[in-house]
């Protein structure tokens, strides 16, 4: 039996699927699995969703070996075997490339890292003829990205639950878009999911980590903010300033 937390997550996953049509029958979905709590929970949730839904879709767990020191992917491989999910891992030179392009302060370029990983996983998707690439970004990630773009980019936007890249002919989907990190942590602990701790030098010291701290401080002061901020991202009635080029547009 699944506890209340896991039932809640599966309900949220189903709602995301229904709202944004994320998963279709006959899909081959690549799940990017880093070994962190979010991706391991996503893999577990999708394996359950696969059993309970009437859609017949396949899962392929893909792990990119970043070549950071002291990272062992064996727990990921073993867990996929336990779930009955096909597993594939690919060696990369990410660590070497990021080291070569590191900033003056010695930190890695997170944007470059994301681009490299996205390109690598898209290539695998093409080779396997996958229809979707699935990422474990959750509700808090979406809210943090909104603040990142507002503060550092001067624009009000975040990532989409589903985006189709025509040049790559593939969908990127995020089924955990309605799930909060606190629920993920609770489920990971309850079901004792194996976690591979990241040894990335940027872990915990990035701009995104700063936004995470900011958002958590907002939640602490205003407990209702998490739900309201998430609702805001899909609120079609929000209209911000629009510049007028002629009197007729007033």
N, C-alpha and C positions, 0 to 999 in steps of 0.2 A: 504493500500500500504506500501511497505517496502522501506526505504530510501537507499541511495547509499551504506552506510556502511554495512547494513544488507545484501544487495545483494552481496556485495564483500565477506562477510564472508561465505555466502551460496555457492558462486562460489568456494571459497577456500576449503570448506568442500567437495564439489563434486570432485574437483581435487584430494584431498587426498584419497577419496574413490576410484576413478578411478585408481590412480597411485599404490595404495597398496591393492586394493580389500578388503576394510575394512568391508563393510556391504553387506550382501546377503539376498535374499528373505527368509522369514521364520525364520530369526534370532530373538532370544529374547535377547535384549541388556540391560544389567544392566548399568545404568548411575550413577556413584558415585557422589553424590551431597552433598557437604559440606555446601553450603549456600553462598560460596564466589562468586565473580563476574564471574570467569572463568567457574565454574560448572553450574551456573544458566544460563549463556549465551549458554553454550553447550547444555543444556536441551532444551532451547528455539529453538536453531538452528536445533537440531535433530527433534523436533516436527514439524517444518516447512518442513524440508527435507523429513520427513515421508509422508507429504501430497503431495509434488510436484514430488517426484520420483516414478517410477513404481515398486519399490521394496516394498513388503509387509513385513515389519518387525515390531516388537513390542518393546516398551520401558518400563522399570521398573526403576523408580528413587529410589535409596537406600541411606538413610542417616544413618550414624553411629553416635550415640550420644556419644560424647567423655567424657561427664560429666565435662567439663570445666565450671567454674562458669559463671552465667549470660548469657548463650547461650540458646535462644529459637528457636526451630525448626518449630514453627507454620507457619511463613511466607513461608517456603519451602513447607510444606504440602498444604497450601492454594493455592500456585502458581501451584503446580502439578495438583490440582483439576481444576484450571482455564484452564490449557492446555489440560486436559483430559488424563493425564499420570498417570498410576498406581504408588502409592507411598508406600514405606515400610521403616520403621525405626527400628533400633535395639539398645537397650541399651547395653553399653559396660562398662568395668572397665578400659578403656584406661588411664584416668587421674590418677587413683590409681596406676596402673602398672608403668607408666612413672615417677610418683613421687617416687615410691620405688626404681627405677633404675636411678634416676637423677644423673647428674655428680657432682663433688665436688663443682663446682661454682654455683650449684643450677639449671642449665639449663637442659632441657629434651634432650634425645637422639633421634634426628630426624630419624635416620636410624631404630631404634627399633620401633618408632611410625609407620613408613611406612610399616614395616614388619607385625606389628600387624593388621593394617588396611587392608592390602592386604589379609592376612589370613582370616579375618572376612568376607570380601566381597566375597572371593572365596567360602567360606562355604555357604553363601547365594545363590550364583550362582548355586552351586551343588544342593541345596535343590529345587531351582526353575527351574532346568534344563535349565539354560541360556546358550547361545552359545558364547556370547561375554561380556566382561566387558570393559566399556568405561570410559576413564579418560580425564580430561579437559586440559592436558598439551598442551601448544601452542608453537609457533615458538621461542619466547624468552626463554621459559623454556628449549627447546632443545639446544639452543646456550649456555645458562648458564650452563647446565649440561656438555656440551663439555668442557668448561673452568674449571669447578669443577674437572672433571676427569683428565684433563691435569695438573692442578696445584697441586692437592692433591693426585692424584693417579698415575701420570706419564704415562698416557695412553690417546690416542686420540679416544674417543668414546662418544656416547650419547645414549639415549633410542631409540628404534625402533617405527615407527608408528604402527606396528602390530607385536606382538610376541606371539607365541603359546607355552604354557607350557604343555608338554606332560604328566608330572606327575599329573597335575591338569585337563588336557583335556579341556582347555579353552584358548581363545584368549584374549589378552589385546590390545585394540585399542585406538588410539589417533586421532580423526578426525579433531582437530584444529591445526594440526601440521604445516600448512601453514599460520596460522592466528597470527598476532602480537597483543601484549597486548594493544597497543594504540587503535586498532580497537575494541577490546573487551570493553574497557572502554567507548568508544564513543557509542557503541550499547547499553550497559547497561544503560547509562545515557539517551539516546534517548527514549528507551522503558520502562524506569523507572522500571527495574527489581528489585525485592526484594532481598536485600542482608543481610545476617546474619554475622555480624562482628565476627571474631575469637577472643577468649579471651585466646588463648594458650600463656603461658609465653614466648615461644620462638619467637613469632610473631615479625618479624622485626629485630631479632638479631642473625640470623643463618648464617652459611657459605654461604648458597644459597642467602641470602639477600646481603652478601658482593659481590657475583658474579653478582647479579642483578645491583648493583651500578657500578661495573666495566664495565659491558656490556653497560649500559646506557651512561657511560662516553665515551666509544668508539664510540657509535652512535652519540654523540654530536659533537665529533671532526671529524668523518668520516661518514657523513649522508648515504652514500651508503653501509656502513658495514653490516646493518641488512640483506639486500637481498643477499649480497655476502657470508656472513657467513652461511646463511641458504642454499644457493646453494652448498656450500662446503660440507655440510653434506651428500648430495646425489650425489656428483661428483665422478663418477666411474673412472675417469682418474687420480685421485690423488693417487700417490704411494710414500710412505715414505720409509725410509731406510729399507733395507732387508739385514740381515747378511749373508755373504757368508761362507759356510762351506767347499767348495772345489773350485779349479780353474775352474772346468767345469761349475760352476754356474755363472761365471762372464759374 
